[in-house]
Amino acid sequence: MADEMAYDDGNWYAMTLGEFIGLLVDAGQDPAVVFRVVDDSESDEDGKVVRKLEVVLLPDGYVAHAAKQCAGVHKTLRLLIEGGVVR
C-alpha cells in the first residue's frame, strides 16, 4: 500500500477511525459536517452491526444554510453559527 493516496477517485479506502478523523482535521478548511445513518446491517451473534453513513464536509459559508436543513444541530455548532464564528 502506498503511504500517500488521493482519496478523491471514487474508490473505497480502509483505515482506522482515528486516521479518518485525522484526515478530516488535517483538511482544516471544513468547520462542520452533516451526516446521516443510511443502513445498519443485521446484528451478528455477538450483537455487532456494520453501520453505513453518508457524510458531507461543509466549508465555511455553507454551514449555516446546511444546518437549517438538518433534523438536529449540536449545541456547540449552533453557538458558533449564532456567534458568527462559522457561517
ZADO-1210 file (C-alpha; in nm, 4 decimals, padded with zeros to 6 digits):
<atoms>
<atom x="00.0000" y="00.0000" z="00.0000" code="MET" pos="1"/>
<atom x="00.1171" y="00.3484" z="-00.0773" code="ALA" pos="2"/>
<atom x="00.1671" y="00.5958" z="00.2060" code="ASP" pos="3"/>
<atom x="00.0267" y="00.8840" z="00.0009" code="GLU" pos="4"/>
<atom x="-00.3131" y="00.8281" z="-00.1537" code="MET" pos="5"/>
<atom x="-00.5530" y="01.0517" z="-00.3401" code="ALA" pos="6"/>
<atom x="-00.8887" y="00.9800" z="-00.1826" code="TYR" pos="7"/>
<atom x="-01.0998" y="01.1660" z="-00.4365" code="ASP" pos="8"/>
<atom x="-01.1000" y="00.8976" z="-00.7063" code="ASP" pos="9"/>
<atom x="-01.4286" y="00.7283" z="-00.6097" code="GLY" pos="10"/>
<atom x="-01.2658" y="00.4155" z="-00.4650" code="ASN" pos="11"/>
<atom x="-01.3160" y="00.2760" z="-00.1145" code="TRP" pos="12"/>
<atom x="-01.0241" y="00.3043" z="00.1300" code="TYR" pos="13"/>
<atom x="-00.9808" y="00.1237" z="00.4626" code="ALA" pos="14"/>
<atom x="-00.8176" y="00.2852" z="00.7661" code="MET" pos="15"/>
<atom x="-00.8676" y="00.3180" z="01.1371" code="THR" pos="16"/>
<atom x="-01.1301" y="00.5592" z="01.2646" code="LEU" pos="17"/>
<atom x="-00.8506" y="00.7663" z="01.4195" code="GLY" pos="18"/>
<atom x="-00.6748" y="00.8003" z="01.0827" code="GLU" pos="19"/>
<atom x="-01.0026" y="00.9033" z="00.9194" code="PHE" pos="20"/>
<atom x="-01.0658" y="01.1676" z="01.1861" code="ILE" pos="21"/>
<atom x="-00.7083" y="01.2862" z="01.1312" code="GLY" pos="22"/>
<atom x="-00.7822" y="01.3352" z="00.7614" code="LEU" pos="23"/>
<atom x="-01.0816" y="01.5493" z="00.8486" code="LEU" pos="24"/>
<atom x="-00.8827" y="01.7569" z="01.0966" code="VAL" pos="25"/>
<atom x="-00.5856" y="01.7941" z="00.8605" code="ASP" pos="26"/>
<atom x="-00.8128" y="01.9244" z="00.5851" code="ALA" pos="27"/>
<atom x="-00.8589" y="02.2327" z="00.8026" code="GLY" pos="28"/>
<atom x="-01.0947" y="02.4058" z="00.5619" code="GLN" pos="29"/>
<atom x="-01.4199" y="02.2482" z="00.6704" code="ASP" pos="30"/>
<atom x="-01.5542" y="02.3596" z="01.0082" code="PRO" pos="31"/>
<atom x="-01.8562" y="02.1283" z="01.0068" code="ALA" pos="32"/>
<atom x="-02.0084" y="01.8086" z="00.8711" code="VAL" pos="33"/>
<atom x="-02.3587" y="01.6839" z="00.8204" code="VAL" pos="34"/>
<atom x="-02.4219" y="01.3116" z="00.8289" code="PHE" pos="35"/>
<atom x="-02.6925" y="01.0520" z="00.8365" code="ARG" pos="36"/>
<atom x="-02.7132" y="00.6804" z="00.9032" code="VAL" pos="37"/>
<atom x="-02.8082" y="00.5128" z="00.5760" code="VAL" pos="38"/>
<atom x="-02.8177" y="00.1487" z="00.6828" code="ASP" pos="39"/>
<atom x="-02.7421" y="-00.0888" z="00.9673" code="ASP" pos="40"/>
<atom x="-02.6657" y="-00.4492" z="00.8867" code="SER" pos="41"/>
<atom x="-02.8322" y="-00.7345" z="01.0724" code="GLU" pos="42"/>
<atom x="-02.6535" y="-00.7926" z="01.4005" code="SER" pos="43"/>
<atom x="-02.4263" y="-01.0926" z="01.4217" code="ASP" pos="44"/>
<atom x="-02.4215" y="-01.3469" z="01.7048" code="GLU" pos="45"/>
<atom x="-02.2172" y="-01.1009" z="01.9168" code="ASP" pos="46"/>
<atom x="-02.4602" y="-00.8156" z="01.8552" code="GLY" pos="47"/>
<atom x="-02.2218" y="-00.6301" z="01.6224" code="LYS" pos="48"/>
<atom x="-02.3559" y="-00.4357" z="01.3259" code="VAL" pos="49"/>
<atom x="-02.1990" y="-00.2629" z="01.0296" code="VAL" pos="50"/>
<atom x="-02.3267" y="00.0940" z="01.0041" code="ARG" pos="51"/>
<atom x="-02.3238" y="00.2808" z="00.6739" code="LYS" pos="52"/>
<atom x="-02.3060" y="00.6613" z="00.6971" code="LEU" pos="53"/>
<atom x="-02.3190" y="00.9427" z="00.4455" code="GLU" pos="54"/>
<atom x="-02.1011" y="01.2376" z="00.5450" code="VAL" pos="55"/>
<atom x="-02.0777" y="01.5783" z="00.3810" code="VAL" pos="56"/>
<atom x="-01.7936" y="01.8179" z="00.4670" code="LEU" pos="57"/>
<atom x="-01.9079" y="02.1792" z="00.4761" code="LEU" pos="58"/>
<atom x="-01.6723" y="02.4691" z="00.4074" code="PRO" pos="59"/>
<atom x="-01.7292" y="02.7931" z="00.5937" code="ASP" pos="60"/>
<atom x="-02.0024" y="02.9925" z="00.4260" code="GLY" pos="61"/>
<atom x="-02.2196" y="02.6850" z="00.3666" code="TYR" pos="62"/>
<atom x="-02.2611" y="02.5628" z="00.7240" code="VAL" pos="63"/>
<atom x="-02.5495" y="02.7790" z="00.8470" code="ALA" pos="64"/>
<atom x="-02.7658" y="02.7079" z="00.5429" code="HIS" pos="65"/>
<atom x="-02.6978" y="02.3331" z="00.5562" code="ALA" pos="66"/>
<atom x="-02.7673" y="02.3235" z="00.9314" code="ALA" pos="67"/>
<atom x="-03.1156" y="02.4663" z="00.8712" code="LYS" pos="68"/>
<atom x="-03.1925" y="02.1579" z="00.6603" code="GLN" pos="69"/>
<atom x="-03.0896" y="01.9130" z="00.9362" code="CYS" pos="70"/>
<atom x="-03.3085" y="01.7375" z="01.1922" code="ALA" pos="71"/>
<atom x="-03.0723" y="01.8453" z="01.4684" code="GLY" pos="72"/>
<atom x="-02.7723" y="02.0733" z="01.5235" code="VAL" pos="73"/>
<atom x="-02.5230" y="02.0127" z="01.8041" code="HIS" pos="74"/>
<atom x="-02.5217" y="02.2925" z="02.0627" code="LYS" pos="75"/>
<atom x="-02.1572" y="02.3876" z="02.0003" code="THR" pos="76"/>
<atom x="-02.2105" y="02.4291" z="01.6271" code="LEU" pos="77"/>
<atom x="-02.5335" y="02.6190" z="01.6900" code="ARG" pos="78"/>
<atom x="-02.3485" y="02.8640" z="01.9175" code="LEU" pos="79"/>
<atom x="-02.0661" y="02.9051" z="01.6636" code="LEU" pos="80"/>
<atom x="-02.3207" y="02.9902" z="01.3946" code="ILE" pos="81"/>
<atom x="-02.5136" y="03.2265" z="01.6229" code="GLU" pos="82"/>
<atom x="-02.1886" y="03.3975" z="01.7222" code="GLY" pos="83"/>
<atom x="-02.0824" y="03.4458" z="01.3613" code="GLY" pos="84"/>
<atom x="-01.7678" y="03.2341" z="01.4016" code="VAL" pos="85"/>
<atom x="-01.8945" y="02.9852" z="01.1439" code="VAL" pos="86"/>
<atom x="-02.1128" y="03.0960" z="00.8563" code="ARG" pos="87"/>
</atoms>
